[in-house]
Amino acid sequence: MRFRLYTVLLILVLLSSCGEYEKLLKSSDFDLKKTKAKEYYEKGEYVKTTELLTQILPRYRATEEAEELNWINSQSYFGMKDYFMAGTYFKTFVDQFPFGKHAEEANYMSALCDYNISARPELDQENTRNAIEGFNIFLNKFPNSPKAEGCKTMIKELQDKLVEKSYLNAKLYYDMKQYKAAVVALNNSLKEFANTKYREKMMYLKLNSLFQYAELSQAMKQKERYQSTLDDYYSFMEEFPKSTYSRDVSNIYQKTNKFLKIGIPDTGIK
């Protein structure tokens, strides 16, 4: 019986609270809305905070309170984990208040929002690039910030994601047996990310793509393409003389040499 009474009272309190909030939304008392928005923010009730601020922010534009209200609005969206909207508001905040007391934090939060919505490597990486750019801007503006080392760590993580994305794109052409396109994609990836952890594998895929492309070519074009394969073979062996792909590379070398009829020197690969 007591439990039922408690439940009924709780429901009544909630209904009363909702009713008061609905009245507040319809109210024309902007000072009250501002006060309540701050209260909701302190309680972590971010949805209510942003709903009220959406109504009153235009009213306080170009006032002394504009910076703080816009900061609370941006932080509230971040608190709701709506990183897209939060990032938009933080970027706007930086533009509007470049020398305000929250300027450093806003620059950082703007980049952090892009970091939080950065997609996994196989998907579009626009937000990843935006985050890298944002963190670099932050580091240029605030090189002595306590957050600097954390930014550098996140930049490295994001760059690794771009490397993996580039590798997956190139490998997709290879898997689809579009060897000419694979060579172009692998070349571009190796130039852009020269120190990638995938370098050996990518160079092997490029070599094999050149070989497969030569194998499938018209007879009149094969010699030139086998010669390109041979040139790439020497580049590969110079960089990875003890490669895990040595056996496959040796087979490519021998078949290429056989076609070009220049003999098969001892490669030392067993």
Short mmCIF file of the C-alpha atoms (twelve columns), coordinates in Angstrom:
data_MODEL
# 
_entry.id   MODEL 
# 
loop_
_atom_site.group_PDB 
_atom_site.id 
_atom_site.type_symbol 
_atom_site.label_atom_id 
_atom_site.label_alt_id 
_atom_site.label_comp_id 
_atom_site.label_asym_id 
_atom_site.label_seq_id 
_atom_site.Cartn_x 
_atom_site.Cartn_y 
_atom_site.Cartn_z 
_atom_site.pdbx_PDB_model_num 
ATOM 1   C CA . MET A 1   0.000  0.000   0.000   1 
ATOM 2   C CA . ARG A 2   2.817  2.364   0.926   1 
ATOM 3   C CA . PHE A 3   4.631  1.420   -2.271  1 
ATOM 4   C CA . ARG A 4   1.573  2.319   -4.353  1 
ATOM 5   C CA . LEU A 5   1.211  5.624   -2.553  1 
ATOM 6   C CA . TYR A 6   4.888  6.393   -3.150  1 
ATOM 7   C CA . THR A 7   4.529  5.546   -6.834  1 
ATOM 8   C CA . VAL A 8   1.464  7.755   -7.226  1 
ATOM 9   C CA . LEU A 9   3.233  10.659  -5.503  1 
ATOM 10  C CA . LEU A 10  6.276  10.206  -7.716  1 
ATOM 11  C CA . ILE A 11  4.123  10.264  -10.854 1 
ATOM 12  C CA . LEU A 12  2.366  13.400  -9.651  1 
ATOM 13  C CA . VAL A 13  5.686  15.108  -8.981  1 
ATOM 14  C CA . LEU A 14  6.959  14.170  -12.436 1 
ATOM 15  C CA . LEU A 15  3.766  15.379  -14.114 1 
ATOM 16  C CA . SER A 16  3.957  18.617  -12.166 1 
ATOM 17  C CA . SER A 17  7.586  19.059  -13.162 1 
ATOM 18  C CA . CYS A 18  6.799  18.412  -16.835 1 
ATOM 19  C CA . GLY A 19  3.924  20.851  -16.661 1 
ATOM 20  C CA . GLU A 20  6.136  23.543  -15.181 1 
ATOM 21  C CA . TYR A 21  8.749  22.993  -17.876 1 
ATOM 22  C CA . GLU A 22  6.141  23.200  -20.645 1 
ATOM 23  C CA . LYS A 23  4.948  26.503  -19.170 1 
ATOM 24  C CA . LEU A 24  8.538  27.704  -19.071 1 
ATOM 25  C CA . LEU A 25  9.021  26.918  -22.757 1 
ATOM 26  C CA . LYS A 26  5.956  28.996  -23.615 1 
ATOM 27  C CA . SER A 27  6.920  31.818  -21.282 1 
ATOM 28  C CA . SER A 28  8.139  35.203  -22.557 1 
ATOM 29  C CA . ASP A 29  10.295 35.709  -19.462 1 
ATOM 30  C CA . PHE A 30  13.765 35.438  -21.029 1 
ATOM 31  C CA . ASP A 31  15.611 36.113  -17.773 1 
ATOM 32  C CA . LEU A 32  13.801 33.229  -16.120 1 
ATOM 33  C CA . LYS A 33  14.598 30.948  -19.069 1 
ATOM 34  C CA . LYS A 34  18.256 31.956  -18.826 1 
ATOM 35  C CA . THR A 35  18.342 31.212  -15.103 1 
ATOM 36  C CA . LYS A 36  16.611 27.851  -15.507 1 
ATOM 37  C CA . ALA A 37  18.842 26.902  -18.449 1 
ATOM 38  C CA . LYS A 38  21.880 27.362  -16.206 1 
ATOM 39  C CA . GLU A 39  20.234 25.323  -13.462 1 
ATOM 40  C CA . TYR A 40  19.412 22.483  -15.863 1 
ATOM 41  C CA . TYR A 41  22.984 22.585  -17.157 1 
ATOM 42  C CA . GLU A 42  24.411 22.223  -13.643 1 
ATOM 43  C CA . LYS A 43  22.100 19.239  -13.081 1 
ATOM 44  C CA . GLY A 44  23.208 17.603  -16.331 1 
ATOM 45  C CA . GLU A 45  19.760 17.981  -17.918 1 
ATOM 46  C CA . TYR A 46  21.238 18.949  -21.258 1 
ATOM 47  C CA . VAL A 47  18.162 18.489  -23.457 1 
ATOM 48  C CA . LYS A 48  16.197 21.023  -21.441 1 
ATOM 49  C CA . THR A 49  19.225 23.323  -21.386 1 
ATOM 50  C CA . THR A 50  19.581 23.377  -25.160 1 
ATOM 51  C CA . GLU A 51  15.842 23.747  -25.750 1 
ATOM 52  C CA . LEU A 52  15.743 26.858  -23.583 1 
ATOM 53  C CA . LEU A 53  18.959 28.292  -24.977 1 
ATOM 54  C CA . THR A 54  17.738 27.854  -28.537 1 
ATOM 55  C CA . GLN A 55  14.894 30.207  -27.643 1 
ATOM 56  C CA . ILE A 56  16.939 32.859  -25.859 1 
ATOM 57  C CA . LEU A 57  20.400 32.954  -27.494 1 
ATOM 58  C CA . PRO A 58  19.340 35.441  -30.219 1 
ATOM 59  C CA . ARG A 59  18.059 37.711  -27.451 1 
ATOM 60  C CA . TYR A 60  21.464 37.819  -25.743 1 
ATOM 61  C CA . ARG A 61  23.574 38.184  -28.871 1 
ATOM 62  C CA . ALA A 62  26.218 40.924  -28.511 1 
ATOM 63  C CA . THR A 63  25.682 41.121  -24.730 1 
ATOM 64  C CA . GLU A 64  28.181 40.380  -21.948 1 
ATOM 65  C CA . GLU A 65  26.408 37.080  -21.285 1 
ATOM 66  C CA . ALA A 66  26.562 35.844  -24.867 1 
ATOM 67  C CA . GLU A 67  29.897 34.070  -24.478 1 
ATOM 68  C CA . GLU A 68  28.894 32.120  -21.383 1 
ATOM 69  C CA . LEU A 69  25.493 31.134  -22.759 1 
ATOM 70  C CA . ASN A 70  27.002 29.930  -26.040 1 
ATOM 71  C CA . TRP A 71  29.619 27.990  -24.091 1 
ATOM 72  C CA . ILE A 72  26.938 26.276  -22.006 1 
ATOM 73  C CA . ASN A 73  25.031 25.449  -25.191 1 
ATOM 74  C CA . SER A 74  28.094 23.872  -26.847 1 
ATOM 75  C CA . GLN A 75  28.996 21.918  -23.730 1 
ATOM 76  C CA . SER A 76  25.439 20.664  -23.373 1 
ATOM 77  C CA . TYR A 77  25.446 19.104  -26.848 1 
ATOM 78  C CA . PHE A 78  28.777 17.479  -26.010 1 
ATOM 79  C CA . GLY A 79  27.255 16.213  -22.766 1 
ATOM 80  C CA . MET A 80  24.469 14.603  -24.814 1 
ATOM 81  C CA . LYS A 81  27.153 12.985  -26.992 1 
ATOM 82  C CA . ASP A 82  25.728 14.771  -30.014 1 
ATOM 83  C CA . TYR A 83  29.241 15.365  -31.290 1 
ATOM 84  C CA . PHE A 84  28.182 16.608  -34.711 1 
ATOM 85  C CA . MET A 85  26.091 19.449  -33.282 1 
ATOM 86  C CA . ALA A 86  28.590 20.084  -30.481 1 
ATOM 87  C CA . GLY A 87  31.413 20.398  -33.001 1 
ATOM 88  C CA . THR A 88  29.374 22.835  -35.060 1 
ATOM 89  C CA . TYR A 89  28.688 25.008  -32.031 1 
ATOM 90  C CA . PHE A 90  32.284 24.876  -30.777 1 
ATOM 91  C CA . LYS A 91  33.547 25.986  -34.212 1 
ATOM 92  C CA . THR A 92  31.046 28.847  -34.214 1 
ATOM 93  C CA . PHE A 93  32.102 29.716  -30.670 1 
ATOM 94  C CA . VAL A 94  35.761 29.957  -31.739 1 
ATOM 95  C CA . ASP A 95  34.796 32.300  -34.579 1 
ATOM 96  C CA . GLN A 96  32.646 34.506  -32.343 1 
ATOM 97  C CA . PHE A 97  34.885 34.606  -29.263 1 
ATOM 98  C CA . PRO A 98  38.475 33.992  -30.462 1 
ATOM 99  C CA . PHE A 99  39.985 35.715  -27.426 1 
ATOM 100 C CA . GLY A 100 37.409 34.764  -24.805 1 
ATOM 101 C CA . LYS A 101 38.168 32.882  -21.604 1 
ATOM 102 C CA . HIS A 102 36.973 29.598  -23.176 1 
ATOM 103 C CA . ALA A 103 38.837 30.072  -26.480 1 
ATOM 104 C CA . GLU A 104 41.552 27.484  -25.798 1 
ATOM 105 C CA . GLU A 105 39.094 24.867  -24.565 1 
ATOM 106 C CA . ALA A 106 36.711 25.533  -27.467 1 
ATOM 107 C CA . ASN A 107 39.480 24.980  -30.040 1 
ATOM 108 C CA . TYR A 108 40.309 21.680  -28.385 1 
ATOM 109 C CA . MET A 109 36.682 20.566  -28.035 1 
ATOM 110 C CA . SER A 110 35.991 21.350  -31.674 1 
ATOM 111 C CA . ALA A 111 38.732 18.925  -32.756 1 
ATOM 112 C CA . LEU A 112 37.694 16.388  -30.112 1 
ATOM 113 C CA . CYS A 113 34.173 16.282  -31.552 1 
ATOM 114 C CA . ASP A 114 35.540 15.384  -34.989 1 
ATOM 115 C CA . TYR A 115 37.741 12.773  -33.300 1 
ATOM 116 C CA . ASN A 116 34.717 11.236  -31.587 1 
ATOM 117 C CA . ILE A 117 32.771 10.884  -34.851 1 
ATOM 118 C CA . SER A 118 35.718 9.676   -36.897 1 
ATOM 119 C CA . ALA A 119 34.533 6.528   -38.674 1 
ATOM 120 C CA . ARG A 120 36.238 3.136   -38.752 1 
ATOM 121 C CA . PRO A 121 38.918 2.824   -41.482 1 
ATOM 122 C CA . GLU A 122 36.782 1.196   -44.174 1 
ATOM 123 C CA . LEU A 123 34.324 4.133   -44.176 1 
ATOM 124 C CA . ASP A 124 34.630 7.774   -45.261 1 
ATOM 125 C CA . GLN A 125 37.415 9.576   -43.393 1 
ATOM 126 C CA . GLU A 126 36.346 13.220  -43.731 1 
ATOM 127 C CA . ASN A 127 35.911 13.609  -39.977 1 
ATOM 128 C CA . THR A 128 39.281 11.959  -39.400 1 
ATOM 129 C CA . ARG A 129 40.986 14.544  -41.590 1 
ATOM 130 C CA . ASN A 130 38.997 17.332  -39.938 1 
ATOM 131 C CA . ALA A 131 40.100 16.129  -36.515 1 
ATOM 132 C CA . ILE A 132 43.767 16.021  -37.543 1 
ATOM 133 C CA . GLU A 133 43.480 19.540  -38.930 1 
ATOM 134 C CA . GLY A 134 41.683 20.721  -35.790 1 
ATOM 135 C CA . PHE A 135 44.287 19.276  -33.409 1 
ATOM 136 C CA . ASN A 136 47.118 20.756  -35.488 1 
ATOM 137 C CA . ILE A 137 45.450 24.169  -35.370 1 
ATOM 138 C CA . PHE A 138 45.117 23.777  -31.612 1 
ATOM 139 C CA . LEU A 139 48.802 22.867  -31.254 1 
ATOM 140 C CA . ASN A 140 49.849 25.857  -33.354 1 
ATOM 141 C CA . LYS A 141 47.726 28.217  -31.265 1 
ATOM 142 C CA . PHE A 142 48.440 26.695  -27.860 1 
ATOM 143 C CA . PRO A 143 51.765 24.799  -28.067 1 
ATOM 144 C CA . ASN A 144 52.254 24.873  -24.298 1 
ATOM 145 C CA . SER A 145 48.797 23.587  -23.434 1 
ATOM 146 C CA . PRO A 146 48.593 20.660  -20.977 1 
ATOM 147 C CA . LYS A 147 46.486 18.965  -23.654 1 
ATOM 148 C CA . ALA A 148 49.268 19.147  -26.279 1 
ATOM 149 C CA . GLU A 149 50.671 15.651  -25.717 1 
ATOM 150 C CA . GLY A 150 47.191 14.125  -25.766 1 
ATOM 151 C CA . CYS A 151 46.512 15.877  -29.071 1 
ATOM 152 C CA . LYS A 152 49.695 14.451  -30.576 1 
ATOM 153 C CA . THR A 153 48.695 10.959  -29.479 1 
ATOM 154 C CA . MET A 154 45.258 11.327  -31.047 1 
ATOM 155 C CA . ILE A 155 46.760 12.726  -34.263 1 
ATOM 156 C CA . LYS A 156 48.968 9.617   -34.545 1 
ATOM 157 C CA . GLU A 157 45.944 7.387   -33.977 1 
ATOM 158 C CA . LEU A 158 43.966 9.252   -36.645 1 
ATOM 159 C CA . GLN A 159 46.857 9.120   -39.116 1 
ATOM 160 C CA . ASP A 160 47.096 5.354   -38.621 1 
ATOM 161 C CA . LYS A 161 43.419 5.179   -39.524 1 
ATOM 162 C CA . LEU A 162 44.064 7.090   -42.767 1 
ATOM 163 C CA . VAL A 163 46.921 4.729   -43.566 1 
ATOM 164 C CA . GLU A 164 44.688 1.707   -43.056 1 
ATOM 165 C CA . LYS A 165 41.948 3.314   -45.165 1 
ATOM 166 C CA . SER A 166 44.425 3.930   -47.973 1 
ATOM 167 C CA . TYR A 167 45.677 0.360   -47.754 1 
ATOM 168 C CA . LEU A 168 42.153 -1.104  -47.800 1 
ATOM 169 C CA . ASN A 169 41.205 0.987   -50.838 1 
ATOM 170 C CA . ALA A 170 44.240 -0.181  -52.752 1 
ATOM 171 C CA . LYS A 171 43.781 -3.809  -51.711 1 
ATOM 172 C CA . LEU A 172 40.164 -3.679  -52.876 1 
ATOM 173 C CA . TYR A 173 41.324 -3.109  -56.464 1 
ATOM 174 C CA . TYR A 174 43.764 -5.976  -56.067 1 
ATOM 175 C CA . ASP A 175 41.092 -8.332  -54.716 1 
ATOM 176 C CA . MET A 176 38.808 -7.364  -57.610 1 
ATOM 177 C CA . LYS A 177 41.671 -8.215  -60.007 1 
ATOM 178 C CA . GLN A 178 41.712 -4.676  -61.350 1 
ATOM 179 C CA . TYR A 179 45.478 -4.753  -61.440 1 
ATOM 180 C CA . LYS A 180 46.138 -1.533  -63.320 1 
ATOM 181 C CA . ALA A 181 43.996 0.435   -60.882 1 
ATOM 182 C CA . ALA A 182 45.630 -1.436  -57.991 1 
ATOM 183 C CA . VAL A 183 49.085 -0.321  -59.118 1 
ATOM 184 C CA . VAL A 184 47.980 3.310   -59.290 1 
ATOM 185 C CA . ALA A 185 46.259 3.154   -55.878 1 
ATOM 186 C CA . LEU A 186 49.196 1.370   -54.239 1 
ATOM 187 C CA . ASN A 187 51.672 3.859   -55.700 1 
ATOM 188 C CA . ASN A 188 49.649 6.788   -54.388 1 
ATOM 189 C CA . SER A 189 49.299 5.226   -50.958 1 
ATOM 190 C CA . LEU A 190 53.023 4.461   -50.705 1 
ATOM 191 C CA . LYS A 191 53.876 8.043   -51.645 1 
ATOM 192 C CA . GLU A 192 51.437 9.584   -49.183 1 
ATOM 193 C CA . PHE A 193 52.279 7.211   -46.324 1 
ATOM 194 C CA . ALA A 194 55.896 6.278   -46.926 1 
ATOM 195 C CA . ASN A 195 56.418 4.895   -43.416 1 
ATOM 196 C CA . THR A 196 53.237 2.867   -43.174 1 
ATOM 197 C CA . LYS A 197 53.320 -0.415  -41.281 1 
ATOM 198 C CA . TYR A 198 51.721 -1.947  -44.380 1 
ATOM 199 C CA . ARG A 199 54.629 -0.920  -46.614 1 
ATOM 200 C CA . GLU A 200 56.074 -4.408  -47.244 1 
ATOM 201 C CA . LYS A 201 52.653 -5.901  -47.984 1 
ATOM 202 C CA . MET A 202 51.692 -2.989  -50.228 1 
ATOM 203 C CA . MET A 203 54.920 -3.209  -52.176 1 
ATOM 204 C CA . TYR A 204 54.367 -6.929  -52.637 1 
ATOM 205 C CA . LEU A 205 50.783 -6.333  -53.838 1 
ATOM 206 C CA . LYS A 206 52.075 -3.706  -56.249 1 
ATOM 207 C CA . LEU A 207 54.719 -6.088  -57.604 1 
ATOM 208 C CA . ASN A 208 52.214 -8.900  -58.021 1 
ATOM 209 C CA . SER A 209 49.696 -6.514  -59.604 1 
ATOM 210 C CA . LEU A 210 52.302 -5.477  -62.175 1 
ATOM 211 C CA . PHE A 211 53.050 -9.130  -62.857 1 
ATOM 212 C CA . GLN A 212 49.379 -10.126 -63.168 1 
ATOM 213 C CA . TYR A 213 48.718 -7.099  -65.382 1 
ATOM 214 C CA . ALA A 214 51.576 -8.180  -67.664 1 
ATOM 215 C CA . GLU A 215 50.324 -11.767 -67.725 1 
ATOM 216 C CA . LEU A 216 46.850 -10.670 -68.818 1 
ATOM 217 C CA . SER A 217 48.016 -8.089  -71.355 1 
ATOM 218 C CA . GLN A 218 47.935 -8.340  -75.128 1 
ATOM 219 C CA . ALA A 219 51.085 -9.904  -76.557 1 
ATOM 220 C CA . MET A 220 52.293 -6.643  -78.117 1 
ATOM 221 C CA . LYS A 221 52.250 -4.915  -74.705 1 
ATOM 222 C CA . GLN A 222 53.603 -7.705  -72.537 1 
ATOM 223 C CA . LYS A 223 57.313 -7.045  -72.914 1 
ATOM 224 C CA . GLU A 224 57.058 -3.483  -71.663 1 
ATOM 225 C CA . ARG A 225 54.878 -4.546  -68.730 1 
ATOM 226 C CA . TYR A 226 57.093 -7.460  -67.757 1 
ATOM 227 C CA . GLN A 227 60.021 -5.042  -67.780 1 
ATOM 228 C CA . SER A 228 58.111 -2.802  -65.350 1 
ATOM 229 C CA . THR A 229 57.570 -5.872  -63.183 1 
ATOM 230 C CA . LEU A 230 61.283 -6.642  -63.217 1 
ATOM 231 C CA . ASP A 231 62.182 -3.074  -62.272 1 
ATOM 232 C CA . ASP A 232 59.737 -3.203  -59.387 1 
ATOM 233 C CA . TYR A 233 61.167 -6.530  -58.294 1 
ATOM 234 C CA . TYR A 234 64.608 -4.991  -57.822 1 
ATOM 235 C CA . SER A 235 63.093 -2.113  -55.835 1 
ATOM 236 C CA . PHE A 236 61.279 -4.582  -53.609 1 
ATOM 237 C CA . MET A 237 64.337 -6.778  -52.977 1 
ATOM 238 C CA . GLU A 238 66.529 -3.769  -52.230 1 
ATOM 239 C CA . GLU A 239 64.148 -2.707  -49.480 1 
ATOM 240 C CA . PHE A 240 63.072 -6.144  -48.220 1 
ATOM 241 C CA . PRO A 241 65.846 -8.672  -49.003 1 
ATOM 242 C CA . LYS A 242 64.482 -11.069 -46.365 1 
ATOM 243 C CA . SER A 243 60.812 -10.537 -46.987 1 
ATOM 244 C CA . THR A 244 58.099 -12.856 -45.726 1 
ATOM 245 C CA . TYR A 245 56.916 -12.900 -49.355 1 
ATOM 246 C CA . SER A 246 60.307 -14.107 -50.654 1 
ATOM 247 C CA . ARG A 247 59.010 -17.340 -52.184 1 
ATOM 248 C CA . ASP A 248 56.209 -15.626 -54.122 1 
ATOM 249 C CA . VAL A 249 58.532 -12.817 -55.173 1 
ATOM 250 C CA . SER A 250 61.057 -15.353 -56.430 1 
ATOM 251 C CA . ASN A 251 58.367 -17.048 -58.552 1 
ATOM 252 C CA . ILE A 252 57.389 -13.700 -60.048 1 
ATOM 253 C CA . TYR A 253 61.052 -12.986 -60.809 1 
ATOM 254 C CA . GLN A 254 61.632 -16.328 -62.501 1 
ATOM 255 C CA . LYS A 255 58.494 -16.156 -64.671 1 
ATOM 256 C CA . THR A 256 59.256 -12.577 -65.640 1 
ATOM 257 C CA . ASN A 257 62.828 -13.453 -66.564 1 
ATOM 258 C CA . LYS A 258 61.623 -16.440 -68.572 1 
ATOM 259 C CA . PHE A 259 59.400 -14.238 -70.660 1 
ATOM 260 C CA . LEU A 260 62.079 -11.592 -71.201 1 
ATOM 261 C CA . LYS A 261 64.587 -14.362 -72.018 1 
ATOM 262 C CA . ILE A 262 67.435 -12.802 -70.030 1 
ATOM 263 C CA . GLY A 263 68.271 -15.805 -67.896 1 
ATOM 264 C CA . ILE A 264 67.668 -16.455 -64.231 1 
ATOM 265 C CA . PRO A 265 70.576 -15.473 -61.988 1 
ATOM 266 C CA . ASP A 266 70.884 -17.089 -58.595 1 
ATOM 267 C CA . THR A 267 68.677 -14.988 -56.291 1 
ATOM 268 C CA . GLY A 268 69.761 -16.796 -53.140 1 
ATOM 269 C CA . ILE A 269 66.104 -17.385 -52.258 1 
ATOM 270 C CA . LYS A 270 65.097 -20.924 -51.407 1 
# 
